[in-house]
């Protein structure tokens, strides 16, 4: 449980979901909404389908060599 003063500083409300990961010897917790917003911002200029590119790449790798 995160102490109430810390939740208040971080702007967390009951029911908010956190994302956690390790960075070296640190355990990082971030609000899921903030992480999602950052990821969408990073991807806003991406053109086309990254999934489509990955599928095509895998198909080429799976083709037998002649």
PQR file with spaces between the fields and no chain letter, atoms N, CA, C, O and H, PARSE charges and radii, in Angstrom:
ATOM       1  N    UNK     1       0.840   -1.178    0.000 -0.4000 1.5000
ATOM       2  CA   UNK     1       0.000    0.000    0.000 -0.0000 2.0000
ATOM       3  C    UNK     1       0.893    1.251    0.000  0.5500 1.7000
ATOM       4  O    UNK     1       1.877    1.334    0.734 -0.5500 1.4000
ATOM       5  N    UNK     2       0.528    2.191   -0.822 -0.4000 1.5000
ATOM       6  CA   UNK     2       1.289    3.438   -0.914 -0.0000 2.0000
ATOM       7  C    UNK     2       0.710    4.420    0.110  0.5500 1.7000
ATOM       8  O    UNK     2      -0.502    4.637    0.144 -0.5500 1.4000
ATOM       9  H    UNK     2      -0.272    2.123   -1.419  0.4000 1.0000
ATOM      10  N    UNK     3       1.563    5.005    0.934 -0.4000 1.5000
ATOM      11  CA   UNK     3       1.075    5.944    1.947 -0.0000 2.0000
ATOM      12  C    UNK     3       0.293    7.108    1.324  0.5500 1.7000
ATOM      13  O    UNK     3       0.614    7.574    0.231 -0.5500 1.4000
ATOM      14  H    UNK     3       2.547    4.829    0.906  0.4000 1.0000
ATOM      15  N    UNK     4      -0.733    7.564    2.041 -0.4000 1.5000
ATOM      16  CA   UNK     4      -1.620    8.617    1.543 -0.0000 2.0000
ATOM      17  C    UNK     4      -0.877    9.896    1.149  0.5500 1.7000
ATOM      18  O    UNK     4      -1.173   10.454    0.092 -0.5500 1.4000
ATOM      19  H    UNK     4      -0.993    7.185    2.930  0.4000 1.0000
ATOM      20  N    UNK     5       0.083   10.391    1.959 -0.4000 1.5000
ATOM      21  CA   UNK     5       0.791   11.618    1.535 -0.0000 2.0000
ATOM      22  C    UNK     5       1.509   11.451    0.196  0.5500 1.7000
ATOM      23  O    UNK     5       1.540   12.378   -0.614 -0.5500 1.4000
ATOM      24  H    UNK     5       0.323    9.939    2.818  0.4000 1.0000
ATOM      25  N    UNK     6       2.079   10.283   -0.033 -0.4000 1.5000
ATOM      26  CA   UNK     6       2.769   10.031   -1.298 -0.0000 2.0000
ATOM      27  C    UNK     6       1.764    9.933   -2.446  0.5500 1.7000
ATOM      28  O    UNK     6       2.011   10.450   -3.535 -0.5500 1.4000
ATOM      29  H    UNK     6       2.054    9.530    0.625  0.4000 1.0000
ATOM      30  N    UNK     7       0.631    9.267   -2.200 -0.4000 1.5000
ATOM      31  CA   UNK     7      -0.413    9.185   -3.240 -0.0000 2.0000
ATOM      32  C    UNK     7      -0.886   10.585   -3.615  0.5500 1.7000
ATOM      33  O    UNK     7      -1.117   10.872   -4.790 -0.5500 1.4000
ATOM      34  H    UNK     7       0.431    8.847   -1.315  0.4000 1.0000
ATOM      35  N    UNK     8      -1.028   11.452   -2.622 -0.4000 1.5000
ATOM      36  CA   UNK     8      -1.495   12.809   -2.883 -0.0000 2.0000
ATOM      37  C    UNK     8      -0.475   13.555   -3.745  0.5500 1.7000
ATOM      38  O    UNK     8      -0.849   14.217   -4.713 -0.5500 1.4000
ATOM      39  H    UNK     8      -0.840   11.219   -1.668  0.4000 1.0000
ATOM      40  N    UNK     9       0.812   13.452   -3.398 -0.4000 1.5000
ATOM      41  CA   UNK     9       1.866   14.120   -4.174 -0.0000 2.0000
ATOM      42  C    UNK     9       1.868   13.636   -5.625  0.5500 1.7000
ATOM      43  O    UNK     9       2.042   14.427   -6.552 -0.5500 1.4000
ATOM      44  H    UNK     9       1.116   12.914   -2.612  0.4000 1.0000
ATOM      45  N    UNK    10       1.671   12.320   -5.811 -0.4000 1.5000
ATOM      46  CA   UNK    10       1.703   11.729   -7.150 -0.0000 2.0000
ATOM      47  C    UNK    10       0.381   11.880   -7.908  0.5500 1.7000
ATOM      48  O    UNK    10       0.293   11.558   -9.093 -0.5500 1.4000
ATOM      49  H    UNK    10       1.530   11.678   -5.058  0.4000 1.0000
ATOM      50  N    UNK    11      -0.638   12.371   -7.212 -0.4000 1.5000
ATOM      51  CA   UNK    11      -1.938   12.538   -7.857 -0.0000 2.0000
ATOM      52  C    UNK    11      -2.649   11.226   -8.102  0.5500 1.7000
ATOM      53  O    UNK    11      -3.453   11.126   -9.029 -0.5500 1.4000
ATOM      54  H    UNK    11      -0.567   12.633   -6.250  0.4000 1.0000
ATOM      55  N    UNK    12      -2.372   10.214   -7.288 -0.4000 1.5000
ATOM      56  CA   UNK    12      -3.006    8.906   -7.446 -0.0000 2.0000
ATOM      57  C    UNK    12      -4.339    8.873   -6.722  0.5500 1.7000
ATOM      58  O    UNK    12      -4.498    9.425   -5.634 -0.5500 1.4000
ATOM      59  H    UNK    12      -1.720   10.296   -6.535  0.4000 1.0000
ATOM      60  N    UNK    13      -5.304    8.199   -7.370 -0.4000 1.5000
ATOM      61  CA   UNK    13      -6.625    8.039   -6.779 -0.0000 2.0000
ATOM      62  C    UNK    13      -6.896    6.551   -6.573  0.5500 1.7000
ATOM      63  O    UNK    13      -6.274    5.715   -7.228 -0.5500 1.4000
ATOM      64  H    UNK    13      -5.175    7.751   -8.254  0.4000 1.0000
ATOM      65  N    UNK    14      -7.817    6.213   -5.671 -0.4000 1.5000
ATOM      66  CA   UNK    14      -8.155    4.796   -5.496 -0.0000 2.0000
ATOM      67  C    UNK    14      -8.551    4.177   -6.834  0.5500 1.7000
ATOM      68  O    UNK    14      -9.338    4.748   -7.589 -0.5500 1.4000
ATOM      69  H    UNK    14      -8.322    6.892   -5.139  0.4000 1.0000
ATOM      70  N    UNK    15      -8.004    3.020   -7.110 -0.4000 1.5000
ATOM      71  CA   UNK    15      -8.297    2.319   -8.354 -0.0000 2.0000
ATOM      72  C    UNK    15      -7.332    2.614   -9.486  0.5500 1.7000
ATOM      73  O    UNK    15      -7.372    1.935  -10.512 -0.5500 1.4000
ATOM      74  H    UNK    15      -7.365    2.556   -6.496  0.4000 1.0000
ATOM      75  N    UNK    16      -6.453    3.620   -9.331 -0.4000 1.5000
ATOM      76  CA   UNK    16      -5.454    3.885  -10.371 -0.0000 2.0000
ATOM      77  C    UNK    16      -4.535    2.671  -10.502  0.5500 1.7000
ATOM      78  O    UNK    16      -4.191    2.024   -9.513 -0.5500 1.4000
ATOM      79  H    UNK    16      -6.420    4.172   -8.498  0.4000 1.0000
ATOM      80  N    UNK    17      -4.150    2.379  -11.731 -0.4000 1.5000
ATOM      81  CA   UNK    17      -3.248    1.265  -12.003 -0.0000 2.0000
ATOM      82  C    UNK    17      -1.836    1.792  -12.177  0.5500 1.7000
ATOM      83  O    UNK    17      -1.620    2.820  -12.819 -0.5500 1.4000
ATOM      84  H    UNK    17      -4.430    2.905  -12.535  0.4000 1.0000
ATOM      85  N    UNK    18      -0.876    1.079  -11.601 -0.4000 1.5000
ATOM      86  CA   UNK    18       0.532    1.460  -11.729 -0.0000 2.0000
ATOM      87  C    UNK    18       1.263    0.451  -12.597  0.5500 1.7000
ATOM      88  O    UNK    18       0.893   -0.722  -12.651 -0.5500 1.4000
ATOM      89  H    UNK    18      -1.051    0.244  -11.080  0.4000 1.0000
ATOM      90  N    UNK    19       2.297    0.913  -13.271 -0.4000 1.5000
ATOM      91  CA   UNK    19       3.215    0.068  -14.030 -0.0000 2.0000
ATOM      92  C    UNK    19       4.526    0.066  -13.252  0.5500 1.7000
ATOM      93  O    UNK    19       4.975    1.113  -12.784 -0.5500 1.4000
ATOM      94  H    UNK    19       2.598    1.865  -13.227  0.4000 1.0000
ATOM      95  N    UNK    20       5.141   -1.110  -13.114 -0.4000 1.5000
ATOM      96  CA   UNK    20       6.384   -1.206  -12.348 -0.0000 2.0000
ATOM      97  C    UNK    20       7.460   -1.882  -13.194  0.5500 1.7000
ATOM      98  O    UNK    20       7.169   -2.792  -13.970 -0.5500 1.4000
ATOM      99  H    UNK    20       4.776   -1.960  -13.494  0.4000 1.0000
ATOM     100  N    UNK    21       8.721   -1.423  -13.037 -0.4000 1.5000
ATOM     101  CA   UNK    21       9.852   -2.062  -13.702 -0.0000 2.0000
ATOM     102  C    UNK    21      11.112   -1.773  -12.906  0.5500 1.7000
ATOM     103  O    UNK    21      11.142   -0.878  -12.061 -0.5500 1.4000
ATOM     104  H    UNK    21       8.957   -0.684  -12.407  0.4000 1.0000
ATOM     105  N    UNK    22      12.147   -2.546  -13.190 -0.4000 1.5000
ATOM     106  CA   UNK    22      13.437   -2.367  -12.536 -0.0000 2.0000
ATOM     107  C    UNK    22      14.357   -1.545  -13.412  0.5500 1.7000
ATOM     108  O    UNK    22      14.421   -1.746  -14.624 -0.5500 1.4000
ATOM     109  H    UNK    22      12.122   -3.273  -13.876  0.4000 1.0000
ATOM     110  N    UNK    23      15.070   -0.618  -12.794 -0.4000 1.5000
ATOM     111  CA   UNK    23      16.161    0.118  -13.442 -0.0000 2.0000
ATOM     112  C    UNK    23      17.356   -0.016  -12.519  0.5500 1.7000
ATOM     113  O    UNK    23      17.465    0.685  -11.513 -0.5500 1.4000
ATOM     114  H    UNK    23      15.018   -0.454  -11.809  0.4000 1.0000
ATOM     115  N    UNK    24      18.254   -0.930  -12.879 -0.4000 1.5000
ATOM     116  CA   UNK    24      19.391   -1.204  -11.999 -0.0000 2.0000
ATOM     117  C    UNK    24      18.889   -1.760  -10.685  0.5500 1.7000
ATOM     118  O    UNK    24      18.229   -2.798  -10.647 -0.5500 1.4000
ATOM     119  H    UNK    24      18.166   -1.499  -13.696  0.4000 1.0000
ATOM     120  N    UNK    25      19.209   -1.054   -9.599 -0.4000 1.5000
ATOM     121  CA   UNK    25      18.762   -1.520   -8.282 -0.0000 2.0000
ATOM     122  C    UNK    25      17.529   -0.752   -7.795  0.5500 1.7000
ATOM     123  O    UNK    25      17.219   -0.765   -6.604 -0.5500 1.4000
ATOM     124  H    UNK    25      19.745   -0.211   -9.630  0.4000 1.0000
ATOM     125  N    UNK    26      16.827   -0.083   -8.718 -0.4000 1.5000
ATOM     126  CA   UNK    26      15.645    0.697   -8.358 -0.0000 2.0000
ATOM     127  C    UNK    26      14.383    0.041   -8.901  0.5500 1.7000
ATOM     128  O    UNK    26      14.366   -0.480  -10.016 -0.5500 1.4000
ATOM     129  H    UNK    26      17.079   -0.073   -9.685  0.4000 1.0000
ATOM     130  N    UNK    27      13.340    0.076   -8.104 -0.4000 1.5000
ATOM     131  CA   UNK    27      12.023   -0.363   -8.538 -0.0000 2.0000
ATOM     132  C    UNK    27      11.217    0.895   -8.824  0.5500 1.7000
ATOM     133  O    UNK    27      10.980    1.704   -7.927 -0.5500 1.4000
ATOM     134  H    UNK    27      13.353    0.500   -7.198  0.4000 1.0000
ATOM     135  N    UNK    28      10.796    1.058  -10.080 -0.4000 1.5000
ATOM     136  CA   UNK    28      10.102    2.256  -10.527 -0.0000 2.0000
ATOM     137  C    UNK    28       8.606    1.956  -10.650  0.5500 1.7000
ATOM     138  O    UNK    28       8.212    0.953  -11.244 -0.5500 1.4000
ATOM     139  H    UNK    28      10.989    0.401  -10.809  0.4000 1.0000
ATOM     140  N    UNK    29       7.788    2.831  -10.086 -0.4000 1.5000
ATOM     141  CA   UNK    29       6.339    2.758  -10.228 -0.0000 2.0000
ATOM     142  C    UNK    29       5.868    4.033  -10.919  0.5500 1.7000
ATOM     143  O    UNK    29       6.243    5.136  -10.523 -0.5500 1.4000
ATOM     144  H    UNK    29       8.108    3.646   -9.603  0.4000 1.0000
ATOM     145  N    UNK    30       5.045    3.876  -11.952 -0.4000 1.5000
ATOM     146  CA   UNK    30       4.472    5.040  -12.648 -0.0000 2.0000
ATOM     147  C    UNK    30       2.995    4.779  -12.878  0.5500 1.7000
ATOM     148  O    UNK    30       2.592    3.632  -13.071 -0.5500 1.4000
ATOM     149  H    UNK    30       4.741    2.979  -12.274  0.4000 1.0000
ATOM     150  N    UNK    31       2.192    5.814  -12.859 -0.4000 1.5000
ATOM     151  CA   UNK    31       0.782    5.625  -13.209 -0.0000 2.0000
ATOM     152  C    UNK    31       0.668    5.108  -14.646  0.5500 1.7000
ATOM     153  O    UNK    31       1.325    5.617  -15.555 -0.5500 1.4000
ATOM     154  H    UNK    31       2.519    6.746  -12.702  0.4000 1.0000
ATOM     155  N    UNK    32      -0.169    4.100  -14.832 -0.4000 1.5000
ATOM     156  CA   UNK    32      -0.329    3.506  -16.162 -0.0000 2.0000
ATOM     157  C    UNK    32      -0.741    4.563  -17.188  0.5500 1.7000
ATOM     158  O    UNK    32      -0.247    4.557  -18.315 -0.5500 1.4000
ATOM     159  H    UNK    32      -0.703    3.687  -14.094  0.4000 1.0000
ATOM     160  N    UNK    33      -1.631    5.458  -16.810 -0.4000 1.5000
ATOM     161  CA   UNK    33      -2.099    6.483  -17.740 -0.0000 2.0000
ATOM     162  C    UNK    33      -0.936    7.341  -18.249  0.5500 1.7000
ATOM     163  O    UNK    33      -0.880    7.664  -19.435 -0.5500 1.4000
ATOM     164  H    UNK    33      -2.033    5.463  -15.894  0.4000 1.0000
ATOM     165  N    UNK    34      -0.009    7.710  -17.360 -0.4000 1.5000
ATOM     166  CA   UNK    34       1.140    8.525  -17.761 -0.0000 2.0000
ATOM     167  C    UNK    34       2.043    7.749  -18.721  0.5500 1.7000
ATOM     168  O    UNK    34       2.548    8.313  -19.692 -0.5500 1.4000
ATOM     169  H    UNK    34      -0.055    7.447  -16.397  0.4000 1.0000
ATOM     170  N    UNK    35       2.245    6.468  -18.454 -0.4000 1.5000
ATOM     171  CA   UNK    35       3.085    5.637  -19.329 -0.0000 2.0000
ATOM     172  C    UNK    35       2.438    5.522  -20.703  0.5500 1.7000
ATOM     173  O    UNK    35       3.113    5.658  -21.724 -0.5500 1.4000
ATOM     174  H    UNK    35       1.835    6.010  -17.666  0.4000 1.0000
ATOM     175  N    UNK    36       1.124    5.271  -20.733 -0.4000 1.5000
ATOM     176  CA   UNK    36       0.423    5.158  -22.018 -0.0000 2.0000
ATOM     177  C    UNK    36       0.518    6.461  -22.813  0.5500 1.7000
ATOM     178  O    UNK    36       0.752    6.433  -24.021 -0.5500 1.4000
ATOM     179  H    UNK    36       0.575    5.160  -19.904  0.4000 1.0000
ATOM     180  N    UNK    37       0.338    7.597  -22.145 -0.4000 1.5000
ATOM     181  CA   UNK    37       0.420    8.881  -22.838 -0.0000 2.0000
ATOM     182  C    UNK    37       1.805    9.105  -23.433  0.5500 1.7000
ATOM     183  O    UNK    37       1.926    9.613  -24.547 -0.5500 1.4000
ATOM     184  H    UNK    37       0.148    7.620  -21.163  0.4000 1.0000
ATOM     185  N    UNK    38       2.848    8.730  -22.699 -0.4000 1.5000
ATOM     186  CA   UNK    38       4.214    8.875  -23.218 -0.0000 2.0000
ATOM     187  C    UNK    38       4.448    7.976  -24.427  0.5500 1.7000
ATOM     188  O    UNK    38       5.070    8.394  -25.404 -0.5500 1.4000
ATOM     189  H    UNK    38       2.749    8.317  -21.794  0.4000 1.0000
ATOM     190  N    UNK    39       3.953    6.748  -24.361 -0.4000 1.5000
ATOM     191  CA   UNK    39       4.129    5.822  -25.487 -0.0000 2.0000
ATOM     192  C    UNK    39       3.390    6.318  -26.727  0.5500 1.7000
ATOM     193  O    UNK    39       3.937    6.279  -27.829 -0.5500 1.4000
ATOM     194  H    UNK    39       3.448    6.409  -23.567  0.4000 1.0000
ATOM     195  N    UNK    40       2.149    6.786  -26.558 -0.4000 1.5000
ATOM     196  CA   UNK    40       1.401    7.310  -27.703 -0.0000 2.0000
ATOM     197  C    UNK    40       2.114    8.520  -28.294  0.5500 1.7000
ATOM     198  O    UNK    40       2.152    8.675  -29.515 -0.5500 1.4000
ATOM     199  H    UNK    40       1.705    6.818  -25.663  0.4000 1.0000
ATOM     200  N    UNK    41       2.677    9.376  -27.453 -0.4000 1.5000
ATOM     201  CA   UNK    41       3.409   10.548  -27.940 -0.0000 2.0000
ATOM     202  C    UNK    41       4.627   10.120  -28.753  0.5500 1.7000
ATOM     203  O    UNK    41       4.935   10.735  -29.774 -0.5500 1.4000
ATOM     204  H    UNK    41       2.646    9.250  -26.461  0.4000 1.0000
ATOM     205  N    UNK    42       5.318    9.078  -28.313 -0.4000 1.5000
ATOM     206  CA   UNK    42       6.483    8.587  -29.051 -0.0000 2.0000
ATOM     207  C    UNK    42       6.091    8.022  -30.419  0.5500 1.7000
ATOM     208  O    UNK    42       6.877    8.086  -31.365 -0.5500 1.4000
ATOM     209  H    UNK    42       5.068    8.578  -27.484  0.4000 1.0000
ATOM     210  N    UNK    43       4.884    7.473  -30.524 -0.4000 1.5000
ATOM     211  CA   UNK    43       4.466    6.793  -31.751 -0.0000 2.0000
ATOM     212  C    UNK    43       3.658    7.689  -32.692  0.5500 1.7000
ATOM     213  O    UNK    43       3.273    7.237  -33.770 -0.5500 1.4000
ATOM     214  H    UNK    43       4.245    7.422  -29.756  0.4000 1.0000
ATOM     215  N    UNK    44       3.388    8.945  -32.320 -0.4000 1.5000
ATOM     216  CA   UNK    44       2.493    9.771  -33.115 -0.0000 2.0000
ATOM     217  C    UNK    44       3.005   10.051  -34.523  0.5500 1.7000
ATOM     218  O    UNK    44       2.201   10.282  -35.426 -0.5500 1.4000
ATOM     219  H    UNK    44       3.701    9.312  -31.444  0.4000 1.0000
ATOM     220  N    UNK    45       4.298   10.037  -34.733 -0.4000 1.5000
ATOM     221  CA   UNK    45       4.835   10.331  -36.058 -0.0000 2.0000
ATOM     222  C    UNK    45       5.123    9.084  -36.894  0.5500 1.7000
ATOM     223  O    UNK    45       5.618    9.192  -38.016 -0.5500 1.4000
ATOM     224  H    UNK    45       4.951    9.849  -34.000  0.4000 1.0000
ATOM     225  N    UNK    46       4.820    7.919  -36.363 -0.4000 1.5000
ATOM     226  CA   UNK    46       5.077    6.667  -37.083 -0.0000 2.0000
ATOM     227  C    UNK    46       4.049    6.530  -38.201  0.5500 1.7000
ATOM     228  O    UNK    46       2.845    6.660  -37.978 -0.5500 1.4000
ATOM     229  H    UNK    46       4.418    7.831  -35.452  0.4000 1.0000
ATOM     230  N    UNK    47       4.542    6.268  -39.394 -0.4000 1.5000
ATOM     231  CA   UNK    47       3.673    6.090  -40.557 -0.0000 2.0000
ATOM     232  C    UNK    47       3.566    4.605  -40.861  0.5500 1.7000
ATOM     233  O    UNK    47       4.533    3.864  -40.685 -0.5500 1.4000
ATOM     234  H    UNK    47       5.520    6.162  -39.575  0.4000 1.0000
ATOM     235  N    UNK    48       2.414    4.170  -41.310 -0.4000 1.5000
ATOM     236  CA   UNK    48       2.221    2.787  -41.689 -0.0000 2.0000
ATOM     237  C    UNK    48       1.971    1.906  -40.482  0.5500 1.7000
ATOM     238  O    UNK    48       1.692    2.391  -39.386 -0.5500 1.4000
ATOM     239  H    UNK    48       1.629    4.773  -41.453  0.4000 1.0000
ATOM     240  N    UNK    49       2.075    0.611  -40.697 -0.4000 1.5000
ATOM     241  CA   UNK    49       1.789   -0.369  -39.662 -0.0000 2.0000
ATOM     242  C    UNK    49       3.069   -1.055  -39.217  0.5500 1.7000
ATOM     243  O    UNK    49       3.707   -1.761  -39.997 -0.5500 1.4000
ATOM     244  H    UNK    49       2.302    0.217  -41.588  0.4000 1.0000
ATOM     245  N    UNK    50       3.441   -0.847  -37.969 -0.4000 1.5000
ATOM     246  CA   UNK    50       4.616   -1.539  -37.450 -0.0000 2.0000
ATOM     247  C    UNK    50       4.367   -3.044  -37.397  0.5500 1.7000
ATOM     248  O    UNK    50       5.281   -3.837  -37.623 -0.5500 1.4000
ATOM     249  H    UNK    50       2.922   -0.273  -37.335  0.4000 1.0000
ATOM     250  N    UNK    51       3.135   -3.432  -37.099 -0.4000 1.5000
ATOM     251  CA   UNK    51       2.794   -4.858  -37.068 -0.0000 2.0000
ATOM     252  C    UNK    51       2.960   -5.457  -38.458  0.5500 1.7000
ATOM     253  O    UNK    51       3.501   -6.552  -38.611 -0.5500 1.4000
ATOM     254  H    UNK    51       2.392   -2.788  -36.915  0.4000 1.0000
ATOM     255  N    UNK    52       2.492   -4.733  -39.467 -0.4000 1.5000
ATOM     256  CA   UNK    52       2.625   -5.211  -40.842 -0.0000 2.0000
ATOM     257  C    UNK    52       4.082   -5.368  -41.246  0.5500 1.7000
ATOM     258  O    UNK    52       4.450   -6.347  -41.895 -0.5500 1.4000
ATOM     259  H    UNK    52       2.052   -3.844  -39.343  0.4000 1.0000
ATOM     260  N    UNK    53       4.908   -4.409  -40.864 -0.4000 1.5000
ATOM     261  CA   UNK    53       6.339   -4.493  -41.163 -0.0000 2.0000
ATOM     262  C    UNK    53       6.962   -5.704  -40.491  0.5500 1.7000
ATOM     263  O    UNK    53       7.769   -6.405  -41.102 -0.5500 1.4000
ATOM     264  H    UNK    53       4.609   -3.614  -40.336  0.4000 1.0000
ATOM     265  N    UNK    54       6.600   -5.956  -39.245 -0.4000 1.5000
ATOM     266  CA   UNK    54       7.142   -7.101  -38.514 -0.0000 2.0000
ATOM     267  C    UNK    54       6.717   -8.417  -39.154  0.5500 1.7000
ATOM     268  O    UNK    54       7.521   -9.341  -39.275 -0.5500 1.4000
ATOM     269  H    UNK    54       5.945   -5.387  -38.749  0.4000 1.0000
ATOM     270  N    UNK    55       5.455   -8.501  -39.563 -0.4000 1.5000
ATOM     271  CA   UNK    55       4.965   -9.725  -40.217 -0.0000 2.0000
ATOM     272  C    UNK    55       5.731   -9.968  -41.507  0.5500 1.7000
ATOM     273  O    UNK    55       6.165  -11.091  -41.763 -0.5500 1.4000
ATOM     274  H    UNK    55       4.802   -7.750  -39.465  0.4000 1.0000
ATOM     275  N    UNK    56       5.905   -8.934  -42.325 -0.4000 1.5000
ATOM     276  CA   UNK    56       6.648   -9.087  -43.578 -0.0000 2.0000
ATOM     277  C    UNK    56       8.089   -9.524  -43.329  0.5500 1.7000
ATOM     278  O    UNK    56       8.622  -10.385  -44.028 -0.5500 1.4000
ATOM     279  H    UNK    56       5.552   -8.021  -42.117  0.4000 1.0000
ATOM     280  N    UNK    57       8.709   -8.913  -42.321 -0.4000 1.5000
ATOM     281  CA   UNK    57      10.088   -9.282  -41.982 -0.0000 2.0000
ATOM     282  C    UNK    57      10.178  -10.756  -41.590  0.5500 1.7000
ATOM     283  O    UNK    57      11.090  -11.463  -42.018 -0.5500 1.4000
ATOM     284  H    UNK    57       8.276   -8.213  -41.752  0.4000 1.0000
ATOM     285  N    UNK    58       9.235  -11.212  -40.780 -0.4000 1.5000
ATOM     286  CA   UNK    58       9.238  -12.616  -40.352 -0.0000 2.0000
ATOM     287  C    UNK    58       8.996  -13.561  -41.528  0.5500 1.7000
ATOM     288  O    UNK    58       9.586  -14.639  -41.597 -0.5500 1.4000
ATOM     289  H    UNK    58       8.494  -10.637  -40.431  0.4000 1.0000
ATOM     290  N    UNK    59       8.133  -13.155  -42.444 -0.4000 1.5000
ATOM     291  CA   UNK    59       7.880  -13.989  -43.625 -0.0000 2.0000
ATOM     292  C    UNK    59       9.136  -14.122  -44.476  0.5500 1.7000
ATOM     293  O    UNK    59       9.444  -15.207  -44.969 -0.5500 1.4000
ATOM     294  H    UNK    59       7.654  -12.279  -42.388  0.4000 1.0000
ATOM     295  N    UNK    60       9.867  -13.010  -44.651 -0.4000 1.5000
ATOM     296  CA   UNK    60      11.108  -13.069  -45.431 -0.0000 2.0000
ATOM     297  C    UNK    60      12.126  -13.982  -44.757  0.5500 1.7000
ATOM     298  O    UNK    60      12.819  -14.751  -45.423 -0.5500 1.4000
ATOM     299  H    UNK    60       9.617  -12.128  -44.250  0.4000 1.0000
ATOM     300  N    UNK    61      12.211  -13.893  -43.434 -0.4000 1.5000
ATOM     301  CA   UNK    61      13.155  -14.738  -42.686 -0.0000 2.0000
ATOM     302  C    UNK    61      12.782  -16.208  -42.794  0.5500 1.7000
ATOM     303  O    UNK    61      13.657  -17.073  -42.764 -0.5500 1.4000
ATOM     304  H    UNK    61      11.648  -13.269  -42.893  0.4000 1.0000
ATOM     305  N    UNK    62      11.482  -16.499  -42.919 -0.4000 1.5000
ATOM     306  CA   UNK    62      11.028  -17.882  -42.957 -0.0000 2.0000
ATOM     307  C    UNK    62      11.139  -18.499  -44.355  0.5500 1.7000
ATOM     308  O    UNK    62      11.035  -19.717  -44.499 -0.5500 1.4000
ATOM     309  H    UNK    62      10.772  -15.796  -42.943  0.4000 1.0000
ATOM     310  N    UNK    63      11.349  -17.672  -45.383 -0.4000 1.5000
ATOM     311  CA   UNK    63      11.472  -18.203  -46.739 -0.0000 2.0000
ATOM     312  C    UNK    63      12.715  -19.062  -46.862  0.5500 1.7000
ATOM     313  O    UNK    63      13.789  -18.696  -46.385 -0.5500 1.4000
ATOM     314  H    UNK    63      11.434  -16.683  -45.266  0.4000 1.0000
ATOM     315  N    UNK    64      12.556  -20.211  -47.509 -0.4000 1.5000
ATOM     316  CA   UNK    64      13.741  -21.081  -47.695 -0.0000 2.0000
ATOM     317  C    UNK    64      14.742  -20.433  -48.652  0.5500 1.7000
ATOM     318  O    UNK    64      14.360  -19.775  -49.620 -0.5500 1.4000
ATOM     319  H    UNK    64      11.684  -20.508  -47.897  0.4000 1.0000
ATOM     320  N    UNK    65      16.009  -20.628  -48.366 -0.4000 1.5000
ATOM     321  CA   UNK    65      17.052  -20.100  -49.247 -0.0000 2.0000
ATOM     322  C    UNK    65      17.217  -21.022  -50.433  0.5500 1.7000
ATOM     323  O    UNK    65      17.152  -22.244  -50.294 -0.5500 1.4000
ATOM     324  H    UNK    65      16.319  -21.162  -47.580  0.4000 1.0000
ATOM     325  N    UNK    66      17.434  -20.431  -51.614 -0.4000 1.5000
ATOM     326  CA   UNK    66      17.629  -21.242  -52.835 -0.0000 2.0000
ATOM     327  C    UNK    66      19.018  -21.116  -53.359  0.5500 1.7000
ATOM     328  O    UNK    66      19.353  -21.728  -54.374 -0.5500 1.4000
ATOM     329  H    UNK    66      17.487  -19.439  -51.727  0.4000 1.0000
